[in-house]
Amino acid sequence: MPGHDFVEPGLPLESLHGVAGMKEWFRWRLNRLRCMTPTEVSHRFLRTLSMHAERAGLLGSEVVPLPDLAPAPRPWVHATMRVSAARYFAAADRVAAGKLDLFALRDIDLGSHPRWNRDPKTGVEAPPGFSKLLDYRNPRLVGDIKYLWELNRHLHLVTLAQAYALSGAAKYYRVIREHLESWFAACPYRTGPNWSSALEAAIRLINWSVTWQLLGGARSPLFEDAEGARFRQRWLESVYQHAQFVRGYFSLHSSANNHLIGEAAGLFIAALTWPHWPSVRAWLPAAKAILEREALLQNAPDGVNREQAVSYQQFVLDFLLLSLLAGRVNGQSFSAAYESRIAAMLEYLGSIMDVKGNVPMFGDADDGLVVRLAQDADFSPYRSLLATGAILFKRGDFRHKAGALDDKTRWLLGGESDALFQAQSPAQTRLPQRQAFPAGGYYILGCDFESDIEIRLIADAGPVGYRSIAAHGHADALAFTLSVGGLEFLVDPGTYAYHTQGLWRHYFRGTSAHNTLRVDGRDQSQSGGNFMWLEKARAGCSLWSSTAESDVFEGWQDGYTRLADPVMHKRRIVLDKAARRVMIEDTLEMTGEHDVELFFHCGERCRIDPRSDGYALNQEARVLIIRLPQLKDGSSRVYHGSSAPISGWISRRFDEKQPSPTIAWRARLKGEVVLRSEIIC
């Protein structure tokens, strides 16, 4: 789920508490304005006026036209007997019993009629005010909005529909109907937290589309009797309202990131699934045009999503792929450029994935899924995307990285998907096919790829993030990750928090939570809020070379040139492939005296043993040696689950963290200096 912190409407003063809250509101508002162009300020002012006019009943309409059910769209989700039906029955039965998992909450009891406006984590019930002016950032008002929204995406309805499609058992349909009828009653149009985000409405539309298809569509026997017909009519009314809401509330200007792609995907898929109104059919070309445009704008030609966050790479890929598949079967093909950009995005994912399927956690991550079609305990969204791509683009290298066909791909591509997957011949070229992604700023140093002794080091010289707020990027310039034989030794520790737990949010997106260098205890970029960077470090690669003997990366970042005594940081990383040795040189160009820190974040399975010149990292049967700079004034220590200072943590899942060793080296240095570290693999 994207960080909605940067989407208007704003923070109403009446919802804040005390002088501190008032100051925070003004600080956030000022920072947000600093990230806007005059055109955007004008747009948001007019949109705010429009919102107030809507609340007063001067704009907008509650009237839903009668649907024409004659158009019969073709389904793009397919029930297949090649999945383990028992797994889906068990998952659906659990949902029917009112049990769900939501992020860090396990097996919570939501009952047969969930409280849709209540945050299941904190128990806070959001007020039923006009949705577009609701302050969903205020935890006193709505709790943790991410938990509330996640339930209301209705991913669980797809699980019930899958069980119905596989069994024909009406009990699963009855639960879907009960949940939706209770949702319609609890969440009237434009009222409450579930109508405060166009993206959330769009994702709900996509899950409703899949559910609708698996139930049999508008002509399903389930809707033949009077009760079924009434339910179908009420559902269609809400579909129309959702599509109308999304179409009039697109994320624009500095907020036009993954939100806009998701909103356009939701509207496009809704128009294909329910072409029962002339107005909805008329909205389809505009939604498709946005997808065509934003697929190329938001994803670089080398395949890197410009948000600089791997989790959002898969999130955006899902929107683009689902739209592609829905369009293909309904006569709405996308351009060659659109499809080519999807293939490039998959190629980047396959390149950064190590031999055991691990993917670095660069940038923000919140476990967000567009739709849940697989129930495997070990399901990997990244490998699933590669499996789907192997079939769509006839790519043997994607098949190799996927490893095996997954259930999500089976539901999307139908009964022939197994044969089509196996038909893709294994890659004949060396993997990864590319090691340099200059537009995205990522470079892969390594050797013995795709073997049990591979070294895969990924260096980051990319921008902080996308557009003026760089919402989902981290202050991680010149950081790197290191995997050996598929074991993650040096990692990006992840994200952990979004809207709440401000200190932890600040830490995990800050410089000290990455394998790079920090000066004077300050982040490379200056934060203006949970999803906003003000002064952003620029970074780049000045040299890249890859030969049979060595890989060489040289990069720079200027985040600390904003200091009173400017500091330029340059980093050179050399992999000697025969010696299996990584040499790191950090050059600091400065005049005065500064506190300098180097961080090495180790995977949670690593055991750290001190040595005279550094540390030994032990994991399974492998040992890595880290030799730290040998300066007389330098010192080091290992943090493991420290809260003062916050250090030594990793977050593999949203809202969950666990102790993980972090090596920190520190020194007070003056003038130009070169720090040399070495890693023996």
N, C-alpha and C positions, 0 to 999 in steps of 0.2 A: 504494500500500500504506500502510495506516495506521501510525503510529508505535507499535509494540508496547511501547515503553519503560514505559508506564504500566499495563500489565496484570500482575496477579499471575502467578507465584508469589512472586517476590522474588529476592534475590541470596544464594546460599549462601556463607558465609564461606570455605569451603575452596577456592573458585574464585578468590579474590582474592590478590593478591601484595603483601606488604609492608605497612608501616604506612600508606602513602598510600592503598593500596587499601582497607584497613580503615576509614580515616577517610571515604573516599568512600562506602563502603557504608552507614555509620551516617548520614552526611549525607543521602544519598538516601532512606533509610528514614524518617528523622525528617521530612523534607520531605513525603514521600508520606503519612505519617500526618496531617500538618497539613492535608492536603486532604480528609481523610475525616471523615464524620460517625460518631458512635458506632455507629449501625446498620451502617454499612459496615465498620467495624473488626470488629464481631461477625461479620458475614457472611464476611469474609476469614479470620478465625480459624477458623471452622467449615469453610470450604472447604479450608484448609490441612490441618486434621485429616483431612478426607475424602481428600485427595491421599495422605497418608501411609498411610491405611487401604487405599487402592487399591494402592499400591506393595507393601504387605504381603500383598495378595491377599484382604483382608477385605471389600472392596467391589468391585463391578463384575463383569462376566461376559465371558468370551471366547467364549461359545456364541452362534452366529448361527443363528436359526431358518431352516428351509428356506423358500425363496421360493415363492409361488404366482404363476405367470406368466400366469394367466388374464386379469387386468386389462390392458387395452390402452389406455394413455394416448395422447392426441393430441400429435403433435410441434408445437413452436412455433418451430423453426428450419427454413428451407426452402432446398433447393438450387434455384438459379435459373440459367437459361441467359443471363441478362442481365449476368453478370459476366464479366470476362476470365479464362477458365479457365487460360490460359497463365501468368498471374501466380501463381495458386495452385499450379500444378504446380511452378513454379520454386521457390517458397517451401517446398513440401513436400519436394521433392528435396533441398534444402539441409538440411532437418531430418533426412531419412533418411541423409544423409552425415555426420551428427553435428555439423553447424555451427549455431550459434545466436548471436544478439546478446542480451546481458544488460546493460542500462544502458550504462555506459561501456566495457564489453568488447565488441569487435566480432569476429565470425567466430571465436568460440572453438570448439575441437574437443572435444566432449563424448563422442565415440565412440558406438557402438551401444548401450552399456549405461552411461548416465551414472552418476557417483558421486553419488547423491542426497543423501547426508549431508555432502558436501564443499562448502565455499564456493569457487566457481570463481574468485573474485578473489584470495583470499589462499592458497588451497590447504589451509586448515585443515579437518581432518575432525572433525566433531562426535561426541562420545561417544554410545554407544547406551544411555544410562540411561533411567530412567522419565521420560517426556516432560514431565509437568506440573511436575516439580521441577527441570527443566533450566534452567540459567542462560544463556539465549540472549542476554543483554545483554553477556556477557563475550567480547570479541573473541579473547582467548587460547584460549577454549574452543571457540567456534563460527565464528570469523572474522567477516566482515560478514554478519550474519544476513539482511539484506535481499536480498543476492545469492542466498544459499542458498534462501530461501523463494521468490524469484521463479521460479527454475527449477522448483520443485515445485508451482507453481500449475497447471502443465500446459497453459498456453495453446498450446504448440506441438502438442499432440495434436489440438486443434481444426483447425489448419492441415492436418495429415495427413488428418483426417476430411473436410475440405472437398474436398481433392484426390480422395479416394476417391468422394465423392458426385458429383463432376463427371465422373469418368472410369470408375468401376467397377473400377479397377486394384487388385488384391489386395495389391500390394506396399506400399501405404500402410497397409492394415490390419495387415500383418505387423509393420511398424515400431511401430504403436500397441501391438500385443500384446507385442512384445519389451520396449518401455519399461515398460508396466504390470506385466508379470510380474517384471521386474527391480526395479521399485519395491516391489511386494508383498514381495519377498524381502528387500530392504534396509531397509524401513520397517515392521516389525511393529507391530501395533496398540499404541498408547500407549508407543511406544519411539522415542527420538531426537527431533531438532529439528522434524521434520515433523508431530509430534503434540503440539507445545507451544502451539499457537495455534488456537483455535476458528475464528477468521476465516480463517486459511490453509486449514484443512480445508473450510470452507464454499465458498471460492473454487474449490478443487479440485473439489468436488462440482458446481459450476456448469459448469466446463469439461468434466468427465466427462459431464454431462447433454447438452451440445451434441454432444460426440463420439459418445455413445451413439445419439442421434437420427440423426445423419448416417450412422452405420453401419447403420441400419435398425432399431434397437431390439431388444427381447428376441427377436423372431421373425426376425431377420436370417438370411439363408442362410449368413452367415459363422459362425454358431453351430450349424449343423446336424450337422456331423460330431462325432466323439467329442472330438477335440482342441478344437474350437471350443466345445463344450458345457462342457468342463472350465474353459476360460478364462472363459466367461460366468459360471459358478458362482463362481469365485475373485473375479472383479470384483464380483459382487453381494455377496459376503461383505464386501468392503472398503467398498462403498457403505453397507451397513447399519452397519458400525463407524463410518464417518465421521458418518453421521446421528446415531447414538447419542452419539458424542463431542461433537458440536456442541450437541445438545439438553441435555446435562448440564454444559455449560461456557460458558454465555452470559456475555458481558461485562455487568456490572451496576454500579449506583451511579455513581461518578465515571468509570468506564470505559465507560459506556453511551452511546457516541457512534457514529460510523460503523461501529465493530466490531459492535455489536448489530444494526444494520440488515443488514450483510453476512451475519452468522451466521443471522439469521432468513430472509434471502433464500435462502441455501444450503440450509437445511433445508426451506423451502417448495418450492423447485424440485426437490429430491431426492424429496420425498414425492409430487409430481406425476409425476415421471419414472419412479420405481420404486415404485409402490403395491403392492408384492408381499408386504408383511408387515402384519398388523393394527396393530402398534405404530407403524410409520412412518406409516400412514394416520392414526393417532390423534394424531401430533405435528403434523400439518398445520394444524389450527385454531389451535393456540397460536402457530405461526410466523406465520401470517397476521395474528393479532391483534397481535403485536409490530410487524409491518410497518405496519399501520394506525395504531397508536399513535405509533410513533417517526417516521413520515413527517411527522406534524403537530407533534410535539415538537421534532424536530431541525432542522426547516426552518420559518422564520418565515412568517407569512401573506403577506408581500411577496415570498416566493420565495428569500430568502437563506438558505443553509445556515448554521447557527449556529456551525459550526467556524471561520467567517470565513476560509475558504481555498477559492479558486476550483477548484483541482484536486480537492478533496474534494466540491465541488458536482457535478462530473461523475461522480465515483466513486459517490456516493450515488444520483445519478440513474440510473446504470446498474443498480444493484441494484433500485431501485424499478420501473424500466421493464421489466426482464427478468421480474420477478415478475408485473407487470401482464399482460404478453403471455402468459406461461406459464399464468397463471390464467384468462385470458379463454377460451382454446381448450379448457380442461379444466373448465369450469363453476364456476370459482372467481373470480367478479367481485369487484372491490374497490369501496369506497364512492365516492360522488361527491366527498367531501372529499379522499380520497386522490388521485384523478385531478386534481382542481383544484389540489392543492398541487404536483403534478408540473408542471402547466402554468405555474404561477406561477414555479417554479424555472427553467423554460426561458425565460420572459419576462425574468427577471433576467439570464440568460446573454446573451440577444440584445441587451439594453440596454447591457451593459458592453462588448460586442464592437464594435470599430471597423469602418470601412467595408471594410478589407482582411482582416477576420477575426481580428485580434489581440485577445487577452483578457489583462487584467492578471494578474500572478502573485501576487495577494494571498495571504498565509498560506503554509502548507506545500504542497509539491508533490513527488511522488516518481515521476511517470510511471506510477502504478499503473493497470492496466486490469483490469476484471473478466473480460472475455473479448476475444480479438482475432479479429474476423471480417472485417476489411478488410486488404488487403495493399498499398494505395496508398502510395507514398512520401510523398505530401503529405497523408495522412489527418489530419483534425482531429477529435478526439473531441467538441469543442464543436459544430462545424457538423453533425456526424453526429447528435448528440442533437436538434438543431433540425430536421433533416430528418425524423427519426422522429416528432418532435412535430408537424410540419406535417401529416402524414398522420393521426396518431391524433386530433389535436384540431381538424383542419380549419382550420389557421391559416395564412393567406397571409403574415403578417408573419414567421412562423418559416421559411416557404419562402424568403422574400426573404433573410433572414440566412444561411440554409444555403447559398444560392447554387446548389447542384446536389445531386442525389441521390447518396448514397454507397453503397458495397457492403455495409457493415454493415447499413444499413437494408434493403437488398434481401434479405439473408439472414434478417433478422428478420420482414419483412412479406411476403415472397414475390413471385411473378412479376408481380402487379398493382401493385406499389409505384411503378413509374415512372409509370404512368398516374394513380395516385392523387396522386402528388406534383405532377404537372403540372396536375391538376384544381383545386389550391388557387390561387385567384385572387390576384394580387399585392396586397399590403397597400394599402388605401385610406386608411388613417390615417397621420398623421405618425409617423415613427420617430425615436427610441424612443418607444413609447407612454407609458412612465413614465420620469421622471428622478429621482424621489425614492423611496428604499427605506428608510423610517425605522426599521423594526424591525431591519433588518440594519445600518443606519448608513451607507449609501452614497448619494451624491448626484452626479448627472451634470450638469456644466455644459458647455454647448456650443452650437454653431450650425452651420448648413449640413450637418446630419446626412445620412449616406448619400451624400455627394458627395465629389469629389476634393479639396475644400477644407475638409472638415469639421474642426471643433475638438471634441474629446471629452476633457474633464477629469473624472476620477472622484476625489472627495474621500471620505475614510474617517473617520467619527466613530462607528464601531461598537465593541462590546466586544472584548476581547482574543481570546476564544474561547468554547468551550462547556464548561459545567459547571465544577467547582472547579479542575481542572487546566489547562483551556484549551489542551489538548495541541498543537493544530496552528495556533494563532494566533501572530502576530508582534507585537512591541512597536512598532506602526506608527500609533498614534493621530494623527489629523489629517494623515496623509500623503496624497499625491495622485499620480496618473499623468496624463500628457498625451500624446495622440496628435493629429497634425495631418495630414489627408489620408491617413490610414491608415499614417503613419510614426510609430513610437514614439520620441518625443523624451525624455520623462522617464518612467522605468520603475520598477517594483518589481523588484529584482534577482533574486528567486527564493529558492531554498532550498539547493541543492547537497548538504548532508549531513544524515544522520539519526542513526544509532546510533554512528557512528565520527567521527573528525576533530573533536573537541570544540571547538577554537578556531574552526573554520569554521562549525560548527553555531551557536555562540554569536553569531558575527558576522552571519550571514545572517538570523537571526530577531530580531536586536537593532535598536535605534532608529537607529543610524548607518547602517544598510543601507536606509533608507527616506527618502522626500522629506518630512522633517518636521524638528522642532527637538529638539536634545538639550541637557540641562543637566548641567554638572559631569561630563561623560564617562560618565554613567550611563544605563542603559535606563529607559524610562518605567515598565516593570513589572519585578519582581524574579524572576529565573529560579530554579527549584528543581531543575532537571534538564533533560535534552534534550527532554522532552515534558511539562513542568510549569512553570506560572507560579504564584508564591506571592502576593506583593502585586501586584494587577493594577490598572493605570490604568483609571479610568472615563472615558468620553468620551460626548459627545452633540452634537447639533445644536441651536443656540439660534435660528437663523433660516435659512429657506430661501425663496427667491423666484425665480421664473422668468417673465420677460416677453419680448416681442419685442426689447427693447433690451438687456437684461442678465440674467445669472444671478448670484445672490448666495447664498453659503454662509457661515454663521458657526458655528463649533464650539469646543468646549473639551475639555481633558483635564486630569485632576488627578494624574497619576502622580508629579509632583515635589512635591506637597504633603507627601510623606513625609520630605522633607529637613529638616534642623535649622532652616533658614530656608526655609519653604514657598514654592514657586513654582507659580502657576497659569498655564497656557498657554492662550491663546485665539487662534484663527486666523480671519481673514476673507478669503475669496476672492471676487473680483468679476470676471466676464467682461463686458467691454464688447464687444458683438457687432459693432457697426459698425466700431470701431477695431481689432478683433481683438487686444485687449489684456487680459491677466490681471493683476490687482493683488492682491498678497498682503500682508496685515498680520498680523504676529505680535505679540501683546501679552503681556508677561510681568508679572504682578503679584507683586512680591517686595520685600523690604526690604534684604537684604544684597547681597553681591557674589557673582557666579557666572560660571563659564565657559559661554558660550552658543555653540552651533554650529547652522548651517543646512546641510542637505544637498540636493543636486540630482543625482540619479543619471540619467545620460544613456544612451540606447540605444547598443549597441556599434558601430553604424554611424555614430554622430555624430562629426564632427570639431570640436574645440573651439578657438576662436580668442579670445585675450584682447582686451578692450576697456578703456577707461579706467574705465567704470562697471560692468563685469561681463564677460560672455562672449557670443560668437556661437556658436550650435550649427548646424552645417551637416550636412545629410543629403540626398543626391540633389540636387534643384534647390531645396530649401527652406532657409531660414535663420530660426532663432529667436534673438531677443535676450533674454538674461537680465540685468536690472539688479539688482544686489545692494544691500543697505542701505548708505547712504552715511554711515557713522560714522567719525570720525577714528581710533578705536582698532580698527576692524575690518580684517581681512585675509582673503584667500582663496587657495586653491591648488587645482589639479586633480590628482587621484590617478588612476593608470591601472595597474592590476595591482600595487598596493603590498602588501607583506607586513608592513611595519612603519611605520605601523599598517596593519592589514588594511583596505583600501579600494580602490574602483575595480574591482569585479568584477561579473559577471553570470553566472547559471546558468540556461540555457534547458532543460537536461536534468539529471536526477538524477546526481550524482557527476561532473558535468562543469562546469567554470567557465572563463571567459575574461575577459581585461581589458576594461574598459568605463569610460569617463570618469565620474568623480564630482567635482562641484564642492563644496568645503567652505568655508563662510564662518565665521569665528570672531571672538569679541570677549569681553573681560572687562567685564561690565556690572553696574551697581548700581542698585537701586531700580526703580520701574515704568518700563518702556520699551516703545516700539513700533518694530518693525523692518518696513521697507517694501521689498518686492521687486516686480519687474515683469517680465512676460514678453510680448514682442511676437511675435505669431504671423503 
